[in-house]
Amino acid sequence: MKDGKRGSFSGKIGFVLSAAGASVGLGNIWRFPYLCAKYGGGIFLIVYIILALTFGYTMIMAETAIGRHTKKSPVGAFNELSDNKAMKLGGWINAVIPILIVPYYSVIGGWVCKYLFSYIVSDVKEIAGDSFFSDFITNGFEAEIWFIVFAAMVLVVIYMGVKNGIERVSKFMMPILVVLALIICVYSVTRPGALDGVKYLFIPNFENFSIMTVVTAMGQMFYSLSIAMGILITFGSYVKKEVSIEDSTRQVEVFDTAIAIMASLMIIPAVFAFSGGNQETLNAGPSLMFITMPKIFASMGFGRIIGILFFALVLFAAVTSAIALTESAVSTFSDEFKWSRKKGTTIMAVIMIILGSLSSLGNGPLSNITIMKMHFLDFFDFLTNSIMMPIAAFATCILVTRYMTVEKLEEEVEQDGHPFRRKKIFRFMIKYMCPIFVVIILISAILNAMNVISM
């Protein structure tokens, strides 16, 4: 930071809730349920949990330890541990990812704000109308206004700092998020016909298994656990030496996976109940939240209340993740350009407005402009999540194994005085499996973009 003082979390709880807030976002509550539904339900869930305990665990440990060891954001951390030009580029890729993600993520956050407001003031039947969502996102002015509302909420917290802003908001929002999720889960699974959805989610059918189940679950890791976004390196730099990184990582992955499962319990049984068990309804994909779920709420008793609770939950999750993404960017500005938090946040606000406006207007006034046949929002999503994040994760693996060394990272993990319990799993994953995983994800994404395979 400009004055030489680096912000820090007050302790373990502050870090865990903030890291969980970073992880628990639209990736869990929006993306996970529809992917789980599409790629086999119970079998997808098992594959995902196995990957979370191995691949996800390893990457969270590595990034957090790198951050705490160097006390720097991604660019500074990579530069300190290696003078290799390719590694320095890896640091910048880690740093640029959140700068590119948070603008379009805030556009989707604006959609959530719009729906929450609509459930408060409008009729549930109107919101469930066939053209409600498309009319909204193609109306450039309205989409832009709600995008700015969401972005403003996030930026206010960043201005407040690490302990007073990020940690305080996470400590407030995350417990409420869990309570809301539990309420909606109970309501959803008790609907007539919902039990078939619960069975689909928890009882694996091995006939639904395919290689795409594994590849998609690996890709979902990045969304769900905030891997390869620079966030965990940045948050790691705020963690005190006495905090156990291993214990904190375990709590983050448990919290994150539990929320993903609860999100699936909110949505999949409700869809089964609404559709009379028709699994085709689950294939709505990204529109599941904004088109299918409002139709379900309109068919339920207490539809308005459930709609308000559901979109309040989604908004809390979206805000905590957007805060983490923005903080990672602002931290990079502070470390690399010696800007104050206020200046860095102001610059980030300008970037958010410019790039976010392209995405918010991309379905309306700018709909004729495409890149690789994709609108701006889809293009930014593809570029960051399918191309840059696997490269960033690969660079992190190489940084740990060839430059920092696994031994030095293990020493950092054991700074709190406790042994590194899953050391053997970590070594095997970081040296061999994680690099293979990210290369598979990268190749699959490129082939999918070229329409060679369908994901």
PEBEL-V940360 format. One record per residue. N is the residue number from 1. RES is the residue in one letter. PHI is phi in degrees with one decimal (none if undefined). Layout:
n & res & phi
N & RES & PHI
N & RES & PHI
//
This chain:
n & res & phi
1 & M & none
2 & K & -62.3
3 & D & -87.0
4 & G & 88.3
5 & K & -96.1
6 & R & -100.5
7 & G & -62.9
8 & S & -150.6
9 & F & -77.7
10 & S & -67.9
11 & G & 177.2
12 & K & -62.3
13 & I & -61.3
14 & G & -60.6
15 & F & -67.7
16 & V & -60.5
17 & L & -68.0
18 & S & -70.3
19 & A & -66.9
20 & A & -66.1
21 & G & -61.6
22 & A & -65.2
23 & S & -76.5
24 & V & -81.4
25 & G & -146.1
26 & L & -62.6
27 & G & -60.5
28 & N & -79.9
29 & I & -89.2
30 & W & -105.9
31 & R & -82.3
32 & F & -58.7
33 & P & -59.9
34 & Y & -74.5
35 & L & -71.2
36 & C & -59.3
37 & A & -65.2
38 & K & -72.8
39 & Y & -107.0
40 & G & 111.1
41 & G & 63.9
42 & G & -58.9
43 & I & -69.7
44 & F & -63.1
45 & L & -61.6
46 & I & -63.1
47 & V & -60.2
48 & Y & -62.7
49 & I & -63.1
50 & I & -60.1
51 & L & -66.8
52 & A & -63.1
53 & L & -80.1
54 & T & -119.3
55 & F & -61.7
56 & G & -62.1
57 & Y & -56.5
58 & T & -62.2
59 & M & -69.8
60 & I & -62.8
61 & M & -59.5
62 & A & -62.2
63 & E & -67.3
64 & T & -64.5
65 & A & -65.8
66 & I & -59.8
67 & G & -62.0
68 & R & -69.3
69 & H & -64.1
70 & T & -93.2
71 & K & 57.2
72 & K & -138.3
73 & S & -78.1
74 & P & -52.0
75 & V & -61.5
76 & G & -63.3
77 & A & -64.6
78 & F & -63.7
79 & N & -64.8
80 & E & -69.1
81 & L & -89.6
82 & S & -155.1
83 & D & -102.8
84 & N & -72.7
85 & K & -63.4
86 & A & -64.5
87 & M & -68.4
88 & K & -62.6
89 & L & -63.3
90 & G & -59.8
91 & G & -64.0
92 & W & -68.6
93 & I & -62.4
94 & N & -55.8
95 & A & -77.0
96 & V & -77.0
97 & I & -52.2
98 & P & -63.9
99 & I & -63.4
100 & L & -85.5
101 & I & -75.6
102 & V & -60.7
103 & P & -62.7
104 & Y & -75.0
105 & Y & -62.8
106 & S & -68.7
107 & V & -64.2
108 & I & -65.9
109 & G & -59.5
110 & G & -64.5
111 & W & -60.6
112 & V & -63.7
113 & C & -57.3
114 & K & -59.3
115 & Y & -67.7
116 & L & -61.1
117 & F & -61.6
118 & S & -64.5
119 & Y & -67.2
120 & I & -75.8
121 & V & -111.2
122 & S & -112.6
123 & D & -82.3
124 & V & -63.7
125 & K & -66.0
126 & E & -65.0
127 & I & -65.4
128 & A & -82.0
129 & G & -60.8
130 & D & -59.3
131 & S & -106.0
132 & F & -59.1
133 & F & -68.0
134 & S & -65.6
135 & D & -63.6
136 & F & -70.5
137 & I & -72.2
138 & T & -88.8
139 & N & -86.7
140 & G & -54.0
141 & F & -64.8
142 & E & -67.1
143 & A & -61.2
144 & E & -67.1
145 & I & -60.8
146 & W & -70.1
147 & F & -60.7
148 & I & -66.5
149 & V & -59.1
150 & F & -65.1
151 & A & -58.5
152 & A & -63.4
153 & M & -59.0
154 & V & -67.2
155 & L & -65.2
156 & V & -60.3
157 & V & -65.7
158 & I & -63.8
159 & Y & -57.4
160 & M & -74.5
161 & G & 103.6
162 & V & -72.2
163 & K & -75.5
164 & N & -78.3
165 & G & -103.7
166 & I & -59.9
167 & E & -64.8
168 & R & -63.7
169 & V & -65.8
170 & S & -64.9
171 & K & -63.7
172 & F & -81.3
173 & M & -78.9
174 & M & -64.4
175 & P & -62.2
176 & I & -64.3
177 & L & -58.8
178 & V & -64.3
179 & V & -61.7
180 & L & -60.5
181 & A & -62.2
182 & L & -63.3
183 & I & -60.4
184 & I & -69.3
185 & C & -58.7
186 & V & -59.7
187 & Y & -62.4
188 & S & -66.3
189 & V & -74.4
190 & T & -94.6
191 & R & -73.2
192 & P & -57.9
193 & G & 89.6
194 & A & -73.1
195 & L & -60.2
196 & D & -62.7
197 & G & -68.2
198 & V & -63.9
199 & K & -63.0
200 & Y & -60.0
201 & L & -75.3
202 & F & -105.9
203 & I & -100.1
204 & P & -70.4
205 & N & -111.3
206 & F & -69.5
207 & E & -68.9
208 & N & -83.8
209 & F & -79.3
210 & S & -150.1
211 & I & -60.7
212 & M & -68.3
213 & T & -61.0
214 & V & -70.8
215 & V & -61.9
216 & T & -67.0
217 & A & -63.8
218 & M & -64.3
219 & G & -62.2
220 & Q & -64.4
221 & M & -52.3
222 & F & -61.5
223 & Y & -63.6
224 & S & -72.4
225 & L & -106.6
226 & S & 56.5
227 & I & -80.3
228 & A & 59.8
229 & M & -118.5
230 & G & 80.9
231 & I & -64.1
232 & L & -71.5
233 & I & -65.3
234 & T & -62.5
235 & F & -63.7
236 & G & -60.9
237 & S & -68.8
238 & Y & -97.0
239 & V & -87.1
240 & K & -74.3
241 & K & -63.8
242 & E & -80.1
243 & V & -82.2
244 & S & -76.3
245 & I & -66.8
246 & E & -66.4
247 & D & -62.7
248 & S & -64.1
249 & T & -61.8
250 & R & -59.9
251 & Q & -67.1
252 & V & -64.6
253 & E & -69.0
254 & V & -66.4
255 & F & -59.9
256 & D & -63.5
257 & T & -66.5
258 & A & -61.8
259 & I & -66.2
260 & A & -62.2
261 & I & -66.0
262 & M & -64.1
263 & A & -62.2
264 & S & -65.2
265 & L & -68.3
266 & M & -70.3
267 & I & -98.8
268 & I & -63.6
269 & P & -62.1
270 & A & -63.6
271 & V & -66.1
272 & F & -60.4
273 & A & -63.3
274 & F & -69.2
275 & S & -95.1
276 & G & 70.1
277 & G & 88.2
278 & N & -77.5
279 & Q & -68.1
280 & E & -60.9
281 & T & -61.9
282 & L & -71.3
283 & N & -85.0
284 & A & -67.7
285 & G & 66.7
286 & P & -58.2
287 & S & -76.8
288 & L & -55.8
289 & M & -74.9
290 & F & -94.6
291 & I & -119.4
292 & T & -68.6
293 & M & -61.1
294 & P & -58.6
295 & K & -64.8
296 & I & -65.4
297 & F & -60.2
298 & A & -66.5
299 & S & -88.4
300 & M & -95.1
301 & G & -71.6
302 & F & 59.6
303 & G & -57.6
304 & R & -64.6
305 & I & -63.6
306 & I & -64.1
307 & G & -61.5
308 & I & -63.4
309 & L & -62.3
310 & F & -63.1
311 & F & -76.2
312 & A & -66.5
313 & L & -60.9
314 & V & -63.0
315 & L & -63.8
316 & F & -58.9
317 & A & -63.6
318 & A & -65.8
319 & V & -64.3
320 & T & -63.9
321 & S & -70.8
322 & A & -64.4
323 & I & -60.2
324 & A & -64.3
325 & L & -61.4
326 & T & -68.2
327 & E & -61.5
328 & S & -60.9
329 & A & -66.0
330 & V & -64.2
331 & S & -63.2
332 & T & -62.6
333 & F & -58.6
334 & S & -65.7
335 & D & -72.7
336 & E & -88.6
337 & F & -112.1
338 & K & 59.0
339 & W & -81.9
340 & S & -69.8
341 & R & -57.4
342 & K & -63.0
343 & K & -67.0
344 & G & -60.6
345 & T & -67.0
346 & T & -64.6
347 & I & -62.6
348 & M & -64.1
349 & A & -61.0
350 & V & -64.0
351 & I & -62.0
352 & M & -60.2
353 & I & -65.5
354 & I & -67.3
355 & L & -71.2
356 & G & -65.7
357 & S & -64.6
358 & L & -59.7
359 & S & -72.6
360 & S & -70.3
361 & L & -92.0
362 & G & -67.6
363 & N & -94.5
364 & G & -119.1
365 & P & -59.3
366 & L & -103.2
367 & S & -66.2
368 & N & -79.2
369 & I & -96.5
370 & T & -133.0
371 & I & -123.2
372 & M & 53.9
373 & K & 65.6
374 & M & -118.2
375 & H & -67.9
376 & F & -54.8
377 & L & -60.5
378 & D & -64.5
379 & F & -66.6
380 & F & -61.6
381 & D & -64.4
382 & F & -63.2
383 & L & -60.1
384 & T & -76.6
385 & N & -81.0
386 & S & -95.6
387 & I & -111.0
388 & M & -70.5
389 & M & -67.5
390 & P & -60.6
391 & I & -63.9
392 & A & -62.8
393 & A & -65.8
394 & F & -62.2
395 & A & -61.5
396 & T & -64.5
397 & C & -60.1
398 & I & -66.7
399 & L & -58.8
400 & V & -70.1
401 & T & -78.4
402 & R & -105.2
403 & Y & -118.4
404 & M & -66.5
405 & T & 79.4
406 & V & -62.8
407 & E & -62.2
408 & K & -67.8
409 & L & -64.7
410 & E & -62.4
411 & E & -61.1
412 & E & -63.3
413 & V & -62.6
414 & E & -89.9
415 & Q & -58.2
416 & D & -78.9
417 & G & 95.8
418 & H & -105.2
419 & P & -68.4
420 & F & -83.0
421 & R & -70.4
422 & R & -101.0
423 & K & -62.4
424 & K & -65.4
425 & I & -62.7
426 & F & -59.5
427 & R & -59.7
428 & F & -62.6
429 & M & -68.4
430 & I & -68.7
431 & K & -82.3
432 & Y & -120.0
433 & M & -74.6
434 & C & -60.1
435 & P & -59.8
436 & I & -64.0
437 & F & -56.6
438 & V & -69.7
439 & V & -66.8
440 & I & -61.4
441 & I & -61.9
442 & L & -62.7
443 & I & -63.5
444 & S & -61.7
445 & A & -64.4
446 & I & -66.3
447 & L & -63.9
448 & N & -65.5
449 & A & -62.6
450 & M & -87.7
451 & N & 62.4
452 & V & -77.6
453 & I & -127.6
454 & S & -117.9
455 & M & -105.5
//
